[in-house]
Amino acid sequence: MAHYIVRRLVWVAVVLLAVTLIVYAIFFLLPAGDPAVRHAGKIPSEENIAEVRAQFGLDQPVYVQYGKFVKNFFVGDEYGWPGLGFSYETRTPVRDKVITAAPRTLSLIAGAVVIWLIAGVGIGVLSAVKRHSWLDRLAMGFALFGVSAPVFWLGLILLYVFWEKLGWLPGTGYVPISESPVDWFLHLIMPWSVLALAFAAVYARMTRGNLLETMGEDYIRTARAKGLSERRVVLKHGLRASLTPIITLLGIDMAILVGGAVITESVFNIQGLGHIALTGVNAQDLPVTMGVIMIGACAVVIMGLLADIAYAYLDPRVKLA
Amino acid sequence: MPETSTARLLEVSDLAVHLPTRDGVVKAVDGISYTLNAGETLGIVGESGSGKSVSCLTVLGLINRDSAQISGRVIYDGSDLLEATESELRMVRGNEISMIFQDPFAGLHPLFSVGDQLVEAIRAHEDVKKRVARERVVELLHEVGIPQAAERFSSYPHEYSGGMQQRAMIAMALINNPRILIADEPTTALDVTVQAQILELIEKIKEELSIGVILVTHDLGVVRDVTQNVLVMYAGRIVEHGSTAAVFAEPKHPYTWGLMESIPLLEVETRDLRAIDGAPPSLIHLPTGCAFHPRCTQAFEGCDKARPELDQTEHHQAACHLARTDRDRIWQERRRRPADASR
């Protein structure tokens, strides 16, 4: 096991390296304009531009810049570990931005996961058990709506109804949990729901499909032949086998959201990682873009590793090697 | 002999299971009757799709009762299991009547340890502490011949060999001391050497516990070795029924003849093996008259008109239009004749 994890961690490093290389290549190959010109002031002189260029390190060859970035990422820079560089736009360390934004995104993801798991698996089980009933049709209709409803539209509708019209919930923005857990919660209910909806829909469909397949297995017949109650047959024997692939998918979905809840964050003005990634890209702020991408990439590879370990833990037939 | 050993355990009469499908009604079981006594092993033989498994599953209510049309009676312990509620059936399953299946690997849950699955079987019917249940499980695993039962308790099904998996399934079926064991092709998925061991185990258990065993198989050799009575099924109906000794000595139905000629049995003089021509019929569009007549070597005019009923004789019956004296004569001729002559 330990051997396996070490080997996988080496691979994590290799993947991260490949990610940096690709992002760097895209950034420098695309004709997006010179960041130094953009950030040197309204009517910059040649000297200004040269000065900014030197300040950003853009006067050095690309491979030197790249090498420096990689080194800083793995061993840290003057602002600490991991070294993510200095924002062109705001002239602050990217690491600080990430540290401010990460709890917001993580709060958003954590709550959404709870909602979508409970709703998705719950609806999926009901649907499978009451297959072809009106309940099943209703649930699968909900699933279709969930995957089709655009997040920005749904978010705005919720804001309009619950904030503007009814005034039941606070509007956009984010309150740290350390400041006020209640406000943190109230501010996040809508973003959680919106973000969770699409996933709940997918998970409901998946749970239903997996469970229906599992219920046709011989070992389900054995469980019934033992004299177990149908409830136990479904919820223990059926669901246990159906959930294994769902749990492993969950890891990856959560990881993707680390850098990817951009729309939800924008609609509800939660200035999380997705938000800084977006502003970074818009401002051609390479270090910021790079920083968020690296955090997102780390999340994906590490959650991938955890998912594999979880899989081996959940399914005794799987051997990690 | 103690009274229990001849007590009637199960009485199935006119059991029919019709399964509506998009293409029509599948008459999986179409009116079968039999009884099972304590200490008896009843063999049910027939080709795939003859209704053997479905009839057994129906006894335990393991056929979806909402979608199947089930009629007849299955009397166990004075009451009709077909009328029983789900919770009444649950008390019977795995407790009074147990069942084991063809593929033990598929039948064991892959994600729970074998021991836990057996403990669960105990606790489904009895309120005992896990520790106590565990001791009973280890003891029984040992009895059914699993080496190092205590260590094997925590192993998962995939860590067992095929034979051990079936032993574990048998242990699971026996853990609550049932009165009837239904074994649905328990050896089909196993190696030949292991098959013999499993059959011996079932025999031993039957003798020791004086339970009734229904053994579903397509292997006539197995039937001859371990059963006292046998049902031959074809297309959802019983075509021959009698004591195993009588059926093997003087089979009365052309289908049974075909089955006997298709396997090597030492005392039958046919040296070459013959297959029964054709394939089992569609259970949706059964042939008119005798369902076997399109494949029957002895079919004559009239076989496609009326459906033959089982003889009203006491110990050995067949459902065939041939006159009883003709049947005996034809079988005597057939068994002496070399295989080629029948072509």
Chai-1 contact restraints between the chains, C-beta under 6 A:
chainA,res_idxA,chainB,res_idxB,connection_type,confidence,min_distance_angstrom,max_distance_angstrom,comment,restraint_id
A,D218,B,A106,contact,1.0,0.0,6.0,A-B,restraint_1
A,D218,B,G107,contact,1.0,0.0,6.0,A-B,restraint_2
A,Y219,B,G107,contact,1.0,0.0,6.0,A-B,restraint_3
A,Y219,B,L108,contact,1.0,0.0,6.0,A-B,restraint_4
A,Y219,B,H109,contact,1.0,0.0,6.0,A-B,restraint_5
A,T222,B,G107,contact,1.0,0.0,6.0,A-B,restraint_6
A,R224,B,L62,contact,1.0,0.0,6.0,A-B,restraint_7
A,A225,B,R93,contact,1.0,0.0,6.0,A-B,restraint_8
A,A225,B,G94,contact,1.0,0.0,6.0,A-B,restraint_9
A,A225,B,M99,contact,1.0,0.0,6.0,A-B,restraint_10
A,K226,B,G94,contact,1.0,0.0,6.0,A-B,restraint_11
A,K226,B,A121,contact,1.0,0.0,6.0,A-B,restraint_12
A,K226,B,A124,contact,1.0,0.0,6.0,A-B,restraint_13
A,G227,B,R90,contact,1.0,0.0,6.0,A-B,restraint_14
A,G227,B,R93,contact,1.0,0.0,6.0,A-B,restraint_15
A,G227,B,G94,contact,1.0,0.0,6.0,A-B,restraint_16
A,G227,B,N95,contact,1.0,0.0,6.0,A-B,restraint_17
A,G227,B,A124,contact,1.0,0.0,6.0,A-B,restraint_18
A,G227,B,H125,contact,1.0,0.0,6.0,A-B,restraint_19
A,L228,B,A124,contact,1.0,0.0,6.0,A-B,restraint_20
A,H237,B,H109,contact,1.0,0.0,6.0,A-B,restraint_21
A,R240,B,L111,contact,1.0,0.0,6.0,A-B,restraint_22
A,A241,B,L111,contact,1.0,0.0,6.0,A-B,restraint_23
A,P316,B,Y156,contact,1.0,0.0,6.0,A-B,restraint_24
A,R317,B,H158,contact,1.0,0.0,6.0,A-B,restraint_25
